[in-house]
Each structure stands twice: as C-alpha cells, then as structure tokens.
Amino acid sequence: MTCKSIFAVAIGFLVFSSAVSGSGVAEAMRMLNKLTVAAEQRCSPYERKKHYSYPQSVEPLIAEQLGGIYGPYTGACFTSLYETQIEHIVAVSEAHDSGLCAVSPAVRSQFASDLRNLTLASPAVNRGKSGKDAGEWQPPRNRCWFAARVIAVRSAYSLTIDASEKAALSSILSQCDSTALKVFDCRRPAVLMQYDNNKNGHISCAEARAHGIAPVSRDHPAYAWMTDGDNDGKACE
C-alpha cells in the first residue's frame, strides 16, 4: 500500500474495523487480572539497536490498520508518514524489564515489529511517552483502546506488570464502555477550525480560554475534542 493511497484513506471517512476494535472491557479486565504482578527487573543488558530493531516498511502497515495517517493518542492528523514516528504502545525498554530480558533475540525482534503494539505518533508525543508505562503516562484520547492494547500485548508475551501500572489500567477500564479505537476523520471539522489554534487535533484549555468558552460542558461541540481529566462532564474547570 503506497503512502498516497494511505493518505486517501486518512482524508476519507470514519472507519471502525474489527482489526483495531480491541477486546471488550470485561475481557480486558479479565486479562489484566491474570497478569503476574512484579517489580521491573533488568536481567540482561538492554541493547535497543541490537535486539529490538524493526523495518521501516512496517509504518505503512500501521497506518493501514489505523485507517489513516493520524495519532490515536491525540487525534492529530498528518499529511504523510514523513511527519510521524513509529510508537510502541508498550515501550521496548519497559517490555525488556518486564520479562523480555530473558527471552531469545528472535522473540525480541518479533516484539519490536508486532503490529499489535505499534501505532503512530508525532515526534513530540513519542518523546514525551518514551520509556514510560501506563502508570506513568496515558494518552489524552483513546485511553480505553490504549489500556486494552497494553494488556493484550503484555498477555501475548507473558510480561509482568508492576502494581502501579495495574492500578492505573484498572482505573481506566472502570470508566470505559468500549475498548474500540476511535478512528479520526482527518477532514478538519468546523469545531476544530474554530477552536484548535495550533491544528494538532485537540482543543487545549489554553485555546478554550482564549476563545472564551471555558469551562466547557459536555453539551458543547468543543468538548468532544478536549480532555476531561475527572470525567465529570466539564473540561477546563
């Protein structure tokens, strides 16, 4: 699939595919509770380039499974893959310290290019998340999908999980109705054109205040593009 054809998908319509829908909430919680809780441990040297390399050709496949060239963590849309970076949902260093330090190089290589654990992100988002687990970093959007993916990947590779990350994932799932990925329509809707000054696909509190709409209640059109930290139906209180 060429970058040109992928971009055509990106500016098309919303696609909800079974390939990216994720497990249901109950199933994700069941899988979470089966994970072994243990502190992270580096049982062998961490050599990212030696054992965790992946081909750049995997990037179009990630965009294909996402249904477009956008960052699901923020909803930011990109005009080409040159603007994005490959992002490991479960960070490679985190996985190494959660059990992959004891497996063969072949399994580590498989993990590095496993599409279940790969998404797209802007360089800034990728740097901000780098090496952090779900107890230390959570995306502003698609949290339920993110939590389910973390759990599915940890389960697939028999990775352990520390207590703080398990608690964070359980808290996310307790607020979820679905773990399906929300695929973003990269045709900018009118509400983003009006309030999203920096065009990153998300309306920040600073932008809301600049436009005089903060606090933003659930019934306001801007709310769907904002982060409501305590999920009380009002953003930027």
N, C-alpha and C positions, 0 to 999 in steps of 0.2 A: 504494500500500500504506500503510495507516494505521499510526501508532505502536502502536495497540492490537494490530493483527494481527501486527506485527513482534515485540512482546513475547510474544505467544503462541508464536511460533517459539522465542524465547530461552529459555523455560522448558520447552521440549519435550525432544527427544532429540538425540543427536549426528547431524549431517548432514555427509557428506563429498561435496561437489558438485564436478563437473568444472569448474565456473566458478571455483572457488577452489583447485583442486588444484595448480596451478603446474606448471612444467616438471620433467622428471626431472633427477636430479643431473648425469648426463653431459651433457645438453643445456644446463643452466645453466652448467656449466664451459666448454663449447664457446663459448657466447655471451660469457662473461666474457673468454675469451682473444682474442676478436675486437674487444673494445672498444679504442679508442685511449687509450693512457696519456699523460696530460699534466697539468701543474700547472693548478690552477684560475686562471681569469683573468676579471676583470670588464671586458668590452669595451664595456659601456654601463651607464648608471645603473640601479640596482636599485630599481624602484618597485612594491612589492608590491600595493598597492591599485589602482594604475592598470592594470597588465598581468596580474596573477595572481589576479583575483577569481573567485569561483565562487558559484553559487546555493546557499542553504541547503537547498533542496529535494533536493539530491544526498544528504543524510545518510540518509534512509530507504533509498535505493538501496544505500548502503554496507552498512547493516545487513542488507539482503536478500541481498547477495552473501556476507556473512559467515555468514549463517544464524542471526543473533541479535544482541542488543544487548550486546556484550561487547568487551573489549580483547584482541585476539590477542597483543599483546606480553607481557601479564601473566596473562591468563586471568580478569581481574576482570570480574564481571557487573554490569550496570546495570539499574535498573528502568524507565528511559525514556531517550530520546535527549537529554533535557534535562541528563543527568548526564555526557554525553560531549562530546568535541570531534572535529572532522574533523582527521585527521593525514595529512600527505603522507609516504609511505614514503621517497621521495627528496625531501628538503627543497627547497622552492621556491628559496631563496637558493642552495643547493648546485647545483641544476639551472641556474640563471641563470649561475653562474660556470663551468659545465661545457659551455656551448655555447648555451643559450637566450638569452644576452645578444645574440646575433647574428641571431636569427630574428624573424619578424613578430609583432605583438601578437596576431594570430589564433592562431598556434601556441602562444604563451604561455598564452593563455586556455584553449585545448584541454588543455594540460598540467595546468593548475590544477584542472580538473574531471574528469580522466581517472580512471575507476574503478579502473584497474589500479594506480594509485598512491595510492589513498585507503583509509584504514582508520579505525577508531575508537580513541580512547584517552581516558584520564582527563585532566583539565586538568594534573595534576601530571606525568604521563608526557609529555604533549605539550610542556610547558615544558622538561622535562629533556632531551628529544631535540632541541629547536628548533635548526635550522641545522646539525646535526651529520651527517656522513656515516657509512657503515658501518665506517670505520676508527676513528671516534671514539666511536660508540655502537652497541650491539647489544642487542636485547631479551632478557630472561631466558627467554622462551618463544617457540616458533615461529621459531627462528633460521634454520632451513633454508628455510622458506617466505619469510621476510623477505629472505634473501640472493637467492633466485631472483627475487623481485619487484623488488628493486633492479636486478638485472642486466637483467631484461626491460624495465623502464622506461627504463633508460639506452640499451639497444639500440633501442627503439622511437623514441626521439628523437635518436639518434646523439650522445648525450652522451659526453664524455670521462670518464675516471676517473683519479684520482691513484694513484701506486704503493702507498701505504699502504692505501688502501681496497681495491684489487685483492687485495693480500696477505691482508687480513682476510676478504674474501669467499671466497677460495680456501681459507683455513683452515677456515672454517665448513663449506663444501661437502665438504671432505675427511672430515668426521665425520658426514655425512648419509647415511641410507638412502633418504630420500624428501624431496621439497620440498613435499609436500601440507600444506595448512593443517589444523592440529588445531582443530576446532570445539569450543568448550567448552559443556558441558551446564550451564546456569545453575541447575539444581536443585542446591543445595549438597550434595555427598556427605558421608557421615559423617566421613571423614578430615579434611575442611576444617572441619566443625563442631567437631571436637575440637581441632585444632591452629592453625587460621587465626584468630588472635585479632582482627585488625583487619578481617577479612572482605573482603580485596582479591583473593581467588582464588589466593593464593600463600603458601606457608609459608616464612617467613624463618628464618635461622639463629637470630636472637634468640628467635623463637617456639619453634623446636625445642629450644633450650637451656632455655627457660622450662618446657617440658613434660618435660625430662629425657630426650630421645630423640637428642640429638646426640652423636657424628656419626651421620648417617642413611645406612644402606646401601641399595643398590638394591632389596633384597627387602622393605624396609619400606614400608607403604602410603603414608606421607607423602612418600617420595622422588619420586613422580611429580609432586608439586606444588611441588618445590623446584628450585633451580639448582645443578647440579654443574659448577662452572667448568672443571675439568680433565677432566671426563667419565671419571673413573676408577671410577665406581660408588659413590662415597661423597660425600655433601654435608655441608658444615659441619665439615670436619676440624679 
